[in-house]
Amino acid sequence: MAPTPHRHITQAGTQIPELLLNMAMHWTPQDLYVCIQVCRTWHQTLAPLLWHTIDDRLYAWPRLLAIHDIFTSPGLKGYFRILSAFTRYGHHVRHLCLSWRTLIDIAFVAGSCTRLQSLSTFNLALNRTTREREELCRLSNLSIADGGLTYDERRNLAIEGPLLSPEFAGVFSPSEIEWRSVQEQQQDWATAQNFWSLVQANRQTLRSLRLDRSLDSLAHLESTNNDFFYSTLASLPHLTELDNTLLETDLRDVLERLPNLRCNRSSNLELQNQVLSKTYDHLRALEIYGPVPSRTFFSLLSRLPNLEDLRIREFVRREHFIDDPHIFLNHTPTRLKGLHIMSGTGHQGQRIAHHIIPWVPLLISFTIDRLDDVVAEALFTHCKHLETIRQSDDGCTLFEIQYGEPRPLGAPPPTSKLFKLLRDYPSLRILDRIEQRLDAGDLVAHDWQPLNKLEVFRCQIVDVDRLTPSEEDLVIRTSSSLFSRVGTAATLFDKHYRSITLQKEILLRLGTLINLRVLDLGYEWRDIWADSRRDTLRYTYLGQEYINYGTPFKNTLQLTLATGLDRLSGLRHLEVFGFEGVDHRIRKEELEWMAVHWPKLKVMRGLQEDDHLEKIEPDPVKTELRRHMEMLRPDVKHESLSRQGSQRVRANA
């Protein structure tokens, strides 16, 4: 019998580059790293994909870079190993994200990273090699008598090293010594020059540049003379995205030198009462991390006619707000599609509603820290195409958002009229306002148009009017007696029936949102700083002192199978489910139902550890539920929507 050719055909198929590339699109970098070692064809085909994007914050890079440096023999060996790899493969790198100083040096010295499309820096002052950490510990613990530096001495300027190019003459000045050794000071001086040399080496290909403020820790870029900075920008003809938190710049100068710039982010724009005198058609997105005067705000809208997305930290406080935008906008609404005001709007609702919202009728995405009813009404009136509405306080806690001082335990904030978004915006995709408390009755009293596009629903639902614990006890005691149908008990049975009916109607409504990926019905409601307050309520149990953090909000959804949880079975795409601060009554039966009916669930918020709260009494029921869910679905992470919540879980994630 002749040998079958099947094996040879299969082997030949794996040598087809096009087939390899199609498969490789679904592989992780770890998979690619293994595969490039299979054979020469795989290596030649897959190496460009593996090296396409290098982010030294990911995978094994932090571990590798921490043990490599140029000051010790073992470290130098590792340094040259990485340098050799960059020399060989650097021409494949298109996107380079740097948070380690040593990798800046390697990327430039290798000489092959000359085709970058994006170059980004992040927190360069934080990452240190093992040797640098040891030296930092030694210097910081050195007494003055043994040669340690005083505070004033650490503020002195570091040592300057040699200039690597004549064009750097007068460009840099040394940063402060801090706790750096002489070797580190000299190396940082060289690294600063290497970074800008790397920028210049990629001037014909760079499309995105992120200049993190931590670059200033290497060497100061002289702010008194911005010629070098602006000339460097002018040498980048294809740059479309600039993110600058490093140097104070003039927006006009940036726009003049970058005619193809589409997106500009900066915390250092000189904006105080600045008014643009010229129109710039090319900018599409502008993000300003600092405060903006209202006069400048309307000038930007006027002189950037193609601007589609504007993000500001806040308006300058205690200024005379421009009450007549007509003088800037000439009675012409803007083309803005995204407006994001990240803070400081607590007392500016009227101004935003009457002097800003009417000028952005094409708005699709809106972010604000405080959305009061007057702003919401303005949106309903003027912005008919809203698809996304977000809360900029995401990551705080409800306590921080809603109360400037300690609140009485259980005191709820007022509900809002945001239900109109669900009623009036059938194209809504994201409703991300966890601060907002929607009245349960409002949600079922009005008809909704089909919300087939809604992917994120993050709001509290309150005023369900459930039985109190004492009322529940009374109902249980009298449910089997004749007395259960008369008097007080009859009233309570009626209340319980209405509550169950209402909750089922609400969950039925939510169950129609079949494309939901995120369903968050609650948030961290407790005061994380309670331990530092004198008037915090405390109690002792079994000889241990605990803080009274209060209970979850009453009259929220019960989220049990008895109250209609199974009506959410249509949410087959659900990835995140949150119920922090909700009096949910979830038990193992509900978790077992979720584990089966939400196959794409990745994150659960509500059963995570309370390790961010001091002196909180352990909750064995919550712990048991979390462990049960971990057994059912080990792929589901348990975390908090709050950035303070569940720190241990986040650290291990």
C-alpha atoms as one frame of an Amber mdcrd trajectory, in Angstrom:
protein
   0.000   0.000   0.000   1.333   3.425  -0.932   2.024   5.755   2.041  -0.744
   8.247   2.734   0.139  11.848   1.838  -2.109  13.249   4.579   0.669  13.961
   7.046   2.832  15.656   4.427  -0.082  17.810   3.248  -0.791  18.869   6.837
   2.839  19.738   7.420   2.943  21.705   4.182  -0.180  23.603   5.214   1.484
  24.836   8.379   4.210  26.406   6.258   1.793  28.737   4.447   2.400  32.256
   5.866  -1.125  33.466   5.123  -2.628  30.566   7.066  -0.255  31.147   9.961
  -1.128  34.832  10.117  -4.858  34.110  10.178  -4.401  31.758  13.114  -1.930
  34.027  14.895  -4.475  36.837  15.125  -6.166  34.795  17.877  -3.013  33.923
  19.812  -1.652  35.605  22.920   1.905  36.996  23.017   2.874  33.979  25.119
   1.566  31.700  22.344   3.483  33.653  19.720   6.686  33.447  21.736   6.458
  29.655  21.811   5.480  29.381  18.161   8.349  31.436  16.737  10.677  28.739
  18.069   9.032  25.926  16.082  10.824  26.428  12.769  12.347  29.091  10.550
   9.150  29.728   8.575   7.121  30.246  11.730   9.834  32.476  13.134   9.978
  34.694  10.056   6.197  34.882   9.787   5.294  35.414  13.435   8.172  37.523
  14.796   6.692  40.764  13.379   3.436  40.067  15.234   5.201  39.299  18.509
   7.237  42.495  18.339   4.521  44.710  16.861   3.586  46.156  20.280   5.957
  46.300  23.245   4.546  47.473  26.577   7.056  47.051  29.389   4.270  47.113
  31.999   2.928  43.762  30.782   3.850  40.094  30.811   7.417  39.283  31.928
   8.904  42.698  31.131   8.778  44.107  34.704  10.478  41.010  36.094  13.155
  40.976  33.396  13.930  44.672  33.591  14.048  44.700  37.393  17.096  42.416
  37.441  18.992  44.100  34.612  21.123  47.224  34.866  24.415  48.537  33.572
  26.145  48.980  36.921  26.746  45.321  37.870  28.279  42.436  35.946  25.203
  40.141  36.041  22.934  43.072  35.317  25.094  44.175  32.403  24.882  40.691
  30.906  21.097  40.822  31.032  21.140  44.352  29.623  23.089  43.211  26.566
  20.755  40.239  26.113  17.752  42.575  25.834  19.770  45.010  23.718  20.638
  42.190  21.334  16.960  41.262  20.995  15.996  44.865  20.230  18.850  45.166
  17.753  17.558  42.100  15.916  13.816  42.698  16.124  13.410  46.414  16.816
  12.479  47.155  13.206   9.252  45.192  13.793   8.126  47.409  16.700   5.315
  49.791  15.787   3.947  50.694  19.229   6.324  51.204  22.157   5.091  51.899
  25.704   7.850  52.708  28.196   7.739  52.870  31.973  11.312  51.655  32.600
  14.183  54.067  32.038  16.561  51.331  30.967  14.289  50.354  28.072  14.451
  53.915  26.724  18.218  53.519  26.523  17.963  50.082  24.938  15.385  51.159
  22.348  17.579  54.057  21.213  20.996  52.410  21.462  19.773  49.370  19.492
  19.377  51.681  16.511  16.683  49.552  14.882  13.531  51.065  16.436  13.013
  53.511  13.593   9.520  52.612  12.398   7.474  53.479  15.465   3.922  54.644
  14.916   3.307  55.394  18.599   5.684  56.156  21.472   4.339  56.487  25.018
   5.880  57.024  28.448   4.314  56.184  31.821   5.493  56.759  35.420   9.214
  56.525  34.703  10.091  57.657  38.220   8.421  54.656  39.873  10.077  51.633
  38.305  13.523  50.785  39.605  15.821  47.841  39.137  16.661  45.649  42.101
  20.023  47.360  42.478  18.416  50.810  42.295  15.901  49.870  44.982  18.681
  48.628  47.217  20.644  51.831  46.671  17.539  53.919  47.348  16.991  52.072
  50.620  20.626  52.574  51.626  20.684  56.294  50.831  17.316  57.039  52.429
  18.354  55.300  55.670  21.780  56.900  55.822  22.140  59.238  58.788  23.461
  62.765  58.364  26.512  61.832  60.416  27.313  59.008  57.989  27.016  61.188
  54.915  23.254  61.187  54.392  21.644  64.151  52.659  19.446  66.713  54.349
  16.130  67.754  52.820  17.689  70.911  51.344  20.613  68.955  49.929  18.235
  66.565  48.176  16.689  69.609  46.481  20.050  70.521  44.955  20.543  69.984
  41.251  21.921  66.676  40.063  25.159  66.224  38.180  25.153  66.972  34.473
  26.595  64.389  32.137  28.003  64.917  28.667  25.832  66.105  25.790  25.212
  63.288  23.337  24.483  65.717  20.512  25.238  69.421  19.936  21.536  70.073
  19.332  20.881  69.363  23.025  23.000  72.322  24.127  20.891  74.540  26.404
  17.870  72.246  26.115  18.052  70.484  29.486  18.804  71.400  33.070  19.460
  68.846  35.834  16.585  67.639  37.984  16.842  67.410  41.770  19.194  64.898
  43.380  16.497  63.229  45.507  17.872  59.828  46.620  19.867  59.087  43.464
  23.468  57.999  43.403  25.957  59.870  41.228  25.818  57.038  38.688  22.033
  57.246  38.481  22.126  61.023  38.074  24.506  60.731  35.143  22.530  57.890
  33.596  19.226  59.782  33.890  20.847  62.746  32.140  21.787  60.438  29.269
  18.369  58.724  29.259  16.584  62.058  28.799  18.663  62.700  25.694  18.138
  59.147  24.455  14.379  59.583  24.644  14.331  62.695  22.486  16.825  61.101
  20.119  14.409  58.172  19.812  11.620  60.609  18.944  13.748  62.197  16.244
  14.779  58.806  14.876  11.088  58.066  14.240  10.003  61.465  12.994   8.871
  60.125   9.617   6.596  57.434  11.066   5.309  58.671  14.450   1.566  59.213
  14.593   1.069  59.231  18.367   3.298  60.644  21.127   2.669  60.541  24.881
   4.950  62.720  27.010   4.472  61.801  30.649   5.399  64.293  33.363   7.769
  61.702  34.828  10.219  62.513  32.016  10.942  65.604  34.077  12.491  63.414
  36.775  15.317  62.538  34.368  16.194  66.086  33.392  14.175  69.276  33.111
  13.243  70.420  29.648  13.803  74.153  29.899  10.372  75.816  29.921  11.918
  79.252  29.358  12.940  78.190  25.879  10.431  75.998  24.074  12.165  76.243
  20.714  13.521  72.699  20.957  10.128  71.279  21.907   8.234  73.097  19.172
  10.870  72.349  16.540  10.676  68.673  17.511   6.900  68.742  17.057   7.289
  70.489  13.721   9.590  67.681  12.569   6.792  65.107  13.018   4.707  65.607
   9.856   2.432  62.608  10.415   1.674  63.134  14.118  -2.078  62.953  14.694
  -2.209  62.400  18.476  -0.311  64.260  21.214  -0.669  63.615  24.951   1.466
  66.071  26.907   1.611  66.342  30.683   5.310  67.222  30.606   5.645  70.803
  29.466   3.514  73.938  29.527   2.606  74.818  25.967   0.483  77.247  24.026
  -2.335  75.523  22.164  -1.933  77.911  19.255   1.753  77.046  18.872   0.980
  73.331  18.976  -1.731  73.606  16.326   0.462  75.757  14.090   3.286  73.223
  14.105   1.171  70.095  13.760  -1.202  70.641  10.820  -2.308  66.994  10.871
  -3.025  66.824  14.603  -6.408  65.243  15.310  -6.258  64.663  19.070  -4.513
  66.811  21.692  -4.422  66.044  25.424  -2.603  68.294  27.837  -2.508  69.377
  31.469  -0.239  72.315  30.762  -1.985  74.436  28.163  -1.647  78.168  28.770
  -5.360  78.926  28.797  -5.919  81.722  31.271  -8.376  83.951  29.387  -6.819
  82.818  26.116  -8.967  83.433  23.056  -8.061  81.856  19.738  -7.856  84.470
  17.005  -7.506  81.984  14.170  -9.573  79.033  13.006  -8.012  75.564  13.047
  -9.929  73.002  11.037  -7.848  69.906  11.678  -8.387  69.219  15.406 -11.070
  66.635  16.209 -10.518  65.909  19.921  -9.190  68.111  22.729  -8.599  67.099
  26.337  -7.491  69.668  28.915  -6.596  68.285  32.327  -6.613  71.721  33.954
  -9.343  74.310  34.707 -10.723  76.264  31.759 -12.182  79.802  31.811 -15.634
  79.997  30.247 -14.361  82.645  27.828 -11.712  80.247  26.577 -14.228  77.396
  26.440 -16.501  79.227  24.012 -13.517  80.461  22.026 -12.430  76.849  21.525
 -15.895  75.886  20.314 -15.856  78.806  17.903 -12.329  78.480  16.495 -12.207
  74.689  16.293 -15.181  74.129  13.973 -14.485  70.426  13.384 -13.985  69.596
  17.039 -16.030  66.508  17.882 -14.907  65.657  21.409 -13.989  68.084  24.223
 -12.922  66.990  27.701 -12.049  69.459  30.469 -11.296  68.969  34.142 -13.530
  71.829  35.230 -14.408  75.456  34.659 -12.381  78.039  36.535 -14.161  78.524
  39.825 -15.304  81.900  41.130 -15.001  83.518  37.711 -17.584  85.583  35.863
 -19.174  82.946  33.664 -19.909  84.099  30.116 -23.684  84.455  30.015 -23.921
  85.300  26.315 -22.079  82.737  24.152 -23.554  84.381  21.020 -20.608  86.763
  20.855 -18.347  83.771  20.237 -20.602  81.323  18.427 -22.460  83.792  16.214
 -25.809  82.063  16.807 -24.468  78.847  15.240 -24.653  75.584  17.218 -21.449
  73.568  17.339 -20.724  70.179  15.785 -19.524  68.784  19.100 -20.491  65.145
  19.638 -18.764  64.501  22.957 -18.622  66.832  25.986 -17.007  65.727  29.233
 -16.799  67.937  32.351 -14.981  65.909  34.952 -15.448  67.913  38.167 -16.593
  71.138  39.799 -20.143  71.324  38.428 -21.949  70.975  41.750 -23.045  74.627
  41.744 -23.024  75.262  37.992 -26.049  73.273  36.884 -28.021  76.337  35.785
 -25.112  77.710  33.747 -24.447  74.410  32.023 -28.141  73.865  31.322 -28.816
  77.340  29.918 -25.499  78.456  28.404 -23.796  75.281  27.182 -26.250  72.452
  26.458 -28.300  74.472  23.901 -25.142  74.913  21.784 -24.352  71.208  21.457
 -27.486  69.705  19.844 -25.501  66.960  18.080 -24.187  65.603  21.363 -23.834
  61.811  21.408 -21.720  61.354  24.540 -21.959  63.404  27.747 -19.976  63.073
  30.988 -20.464  65.167  34.106 -19.745  64.718  37.796 -23.095  66.029  39.083
 -26.152  65.564  36.914 -29.001  67.468  38.511 -32.515  67.616  37.124 -32.086
  70.995  35.431 -29.161  69.692  33.355 -31.053  66.482  32.589 -34.060  68.502
  31.384 -31.773  70.562  29.146 -30.435  67.363  27.606 -33.969  66.093  26.955
 -34.830  69.394  25.283 -31.775  70.070  23.129 -29.850  66.816  22.603 -31.957
  64.288  20.751 -29.157  61.918  19.738 -27.569  60.980  23.060 -26.128  57.471
  23.148 -23.813  57.653  26.155 -24.141  59.421  29.486 -21.476  58.824  32.110
 -20.523  59.832  35.619 -17.001  61.220  36.012 -16.777  60.298  39.701 -16.442
  56.612  38.904 -14.065  55.132  41.435 -15.158  57.197  44.441 -17.828  56.031
  46.854 -21.419  57.125  47.248 -20.491  58.610  50.602 -17.836  60.834  48.995
 -20.072  61.807  46.098 -23.219  62.691  47.964 -22.191  63.891  51.388 -19.723
  66.566  52.381 -19.972  65.516  56.007 -20.992  62.338  57.839 -24.608  61.441
  57.113 -27.061  59.753  59.457 -26.932  56.000  59.024 -29.455  54.921  56.406
 -30.227  58.454  55.181 -30.778  58.131  51.411 -30.012  60.817  48.815 -32.892
  62.053  46.663 -34.007  60.193  43.570 -33.637  61.715  40.116 -35.664  62.040
  36.935 -33.114  60.171  34.869 -35.708  57.542  33.967 -36.585  59.893  31.101
 -33.378  58.770  29.404 -34.776  55.266  29.193 -38.076  56.594  27.955 -36.880
  59.172  25.423 -33.611  57.786  24.002 -34.137  54.508  22.105 -30.571  54.766
  20.754 -29.056  54.831  24.261 -26.019  52.534  24.530 -24.477  53.448  27.878
 -26.210  54.745  31.003 -23.352  54.918  33.488 -24.622  57.017  36.414 -24.238
  54.914  39.533 -24.744  58.025  41.659 -28.306  58.367  40.364 -31.177  56.746
  42.261 -34.115  55.918  40.034 -37.558  55.588  41.566 -38.931  52.082  41.077
 -42.429  53.389  40.440 -41.216  55.737  37.694 -39.502  52.876  35.888 -42.705
  50.858  35.509 -45.190  53.731  35.211 -43.893  54.802  31.803 -43.594  52.879
  28.571 -40.100  52.395  27.199 -39.218  52.246  23.570 -37.202  49.111  22.745
 -33.668  49.698  24.040 -31.978  47.150  21.827 -28.653  49.006  21.834 -28.247
  49.443  25.594 -25.038  47.726  26.752 -24.369  49.373  30.130 -26.970  50.063
  32.835 -25.338  51.416  35.978 -27.918  53.101  38.230 -29.497  52.477  41.616
 -33.157  51.506  41.767 -34.854  52.535  45.014 -38.253  53.069  46.671 -39.361
  49.472  46.202 -41.251  49.681  49.549 -40.269  46.293  50.930 -41.201  44.903
  54.327 -38.966  45.898  57.194 -37.295  43.087  59.203 -39.857  43.454  62.005
 -42.716  43.357  59.487 -41.252  40.231  57.918 -41.169  38.554  61.330 -44.820
  39.425  61.918 -45.862  38.040  58.534 -43.973  34.794  59.168 -45.544  34.356
  62.615 -49.094  34.944  61.410 -48.997  33.404  57.935 -50.528  30.089  59.093
 -53.210  31.512  61.358 -56.664  32.935  60.721 -55.375  36.230  62.034 -53.135
  36.459  58.988 -56.000  37.731  56.848 -57.213  40.520  59.076 -55.914  43.713
  60.602 -52.244  44.604  60.527 -51.117  41.319  59.033 -53.492  41.709  56.084
 -52.047  45.133  55.393 -48.543  43.705  55.504 -49.473  40.842  53.174 -50.832
  43.406  50.740 -47.653  45.479  51.014 -45.525  42.391  50.439 -47.576  41.391
  47.400 -47.281  44.861  45.863 -43.535  44.866  46.501 -43.029  41.465  44.865
 -45.189  42.487  41.907 -43.252  45.731  41.448 -39.887  43.986  41.599 -40.956
  41.391  39.058 -42.105  44.148  36.707 -38.776  45.965  37.063 -36.728  42.814
  36.494 -38.934  41.955  33.534 -38.119  45.385  32.076 -34.415  44.875  32.690
 -34.672  41.410  31.163 -35.686  42.943  27.834 -32.281  44.648  27.580 -30.860
  41.605  25.859 -27.598  43.251  24.776 -26.564  44.336  28.273 -22.921  43.669
  29.117 -22.925  45.566  32.427 -25.733  45.641  34.997 -24.719  47.551  38.142
 -27.485  48.292  40.641 -25.382  49.522  43.550 -22.136  50.971  44.769 -19.898
  51.194  47.828 -22.080  53.196  50.235 -19.939  53.250  53.372 -17.560  55.890
  54.692 -14.085  54.438  54.170 -12.618  57.101  56.479 -14.953  56.296  59.377
 -12.096  55.042  61.550 -10.549  58.528  61.579 -13.747  60.335  62.614 -14.437
  61.074  66.281 -18.208  60.740  66.022 -18.135  57.327  64.335 -20.404  54.785
  66.011 -18.485  51.831  67.443 -19.445  48.669  69.282 -17.760  45.704  70.936
 -18.493  42.069  70.135 -16.658  39.140  71.737 -14.036  41.520  73.071 -13.300
  43.066  69.673 -14.116  46.677  68.752 -15.885  47.227  65.441 -17.183  50.252
  63.540 -20.874  50.536  62.719 -20.842  51.124  58.968 -24.593  50.829  58.684
 -26.595  48.492  56.507 -27.219  48.465  52.750 -29.891  50.834  51.485 -33.392
  49.712  52.312 -36.153  49.431  49.740 -33.789  48.316  46.998 -34.245  45.257
  44.797 -34.250  41.885  46.534 -32.691  40.014  43.567 -33.976  36.571  44.497
 -35.702  33.958  42.384 -38.868  34.598  44.384 -38.854  38.256  43.328 -38.207
  37.609  39.642 -34.461  37.169  39.180 -35.180  34.472  36.598 -36.676  37.184
  34.385 -33.098  38.219  33.622 -32.426  34.933  31.831 -32.322  36.753  28.495
 -29.136  38.620  29.431 -26.896  36.079  27.738 -24.178  38.671  27.035 -23.890
  39.906  30.631 -20.254  40.260  31.739 -20.558  42.401  34.897 -23.203  42.175
  37.611 -23.066  44.517  40.603 -25.221  44.848  43.711 -23.034  46.677  46.258
 -25.141  48.531  48.794 -28.286  46.668  47.722 -30.357  44.751  50.296 -30.291
  41.853  47.846 -30.947  38.662  49.913 -28.999  36.623  47.348 -28.314  33.074
  48.487 -26.731  29.968  46.989 -29.792  29.183  44.850 -29.496  32.538  43.100
 -25.751  32.106  42.553 -26.333  28.683  41.027 -28.908  30.221  38.696 -26.488
  33.019  37.660 -23.667  30.550  37.055 -25.805  28.727  34.497 -27.781  31.506
  32.818 -25.009  34.104  32.468 -22.283  32.143  30.690 -20.224  35.243  29.816
 -20.131  36.639  33.355 -16.617  37.850  34.238 -17.033  40.192  37.218 -19.327
  40.182  40.247 -19.537  43.182  42.588 -21.144  42.639  45.950 -19.503  39.567
  47.480 -15.873  40.760  47.507 -13.842  41.097  50.688 -14.270  44.309  52.684
 -10.532  44.612  53.252 -10.592  48.348  52.505 -12.659  49.081  55.636 -11.021
  49.353  59.036 -12.488  47.438  61.987 -15.393  45.917  60.109 -16.995  42.850
  61.633 -16.407  39.732  59.496 -19.446  38.590  57.524 -19.416  34.773  57.417
 -22.532  34.622  55.222 -20.961  36.848  52.587 -17.729  34.869  52.737 -19.575
  31.581  52.277 -21.504  32.955  49.297 -18.314  34.184  47.647 -16.631  30.821
  48.116 -19.678  29.057  46.704 -19.602  31.258  43.605 -15.862  30.704  43.250
 -16.553  26.968  43.253 -19.333  27.316  40.670 -17.513  29.792  38.447 -13.797
  30.151  39.234 -13.472  32.379  36.159 -15.581  35.147  37.756 -13.649  37.853
  39.621 -15.048  39.456  42.760 -14.257  43.145  43.030 -15.709  46.563  43.807
 -16.709  49.322  41.441 -15.090  51.701  43.924 -11.356  52.184  43.483 -10.999
  51.880  47.270 -12.925  48.634  47.435 -11.435  45.155  47.657  -7.810  46.187
  47.352  -6.515  42.672  48.001  -8.681  41.198  45.275  -7.559  43.851  42.800
  -3.913  43.349  43.675  -4.170  39.641  42.982  -6.238  39.992  39.828
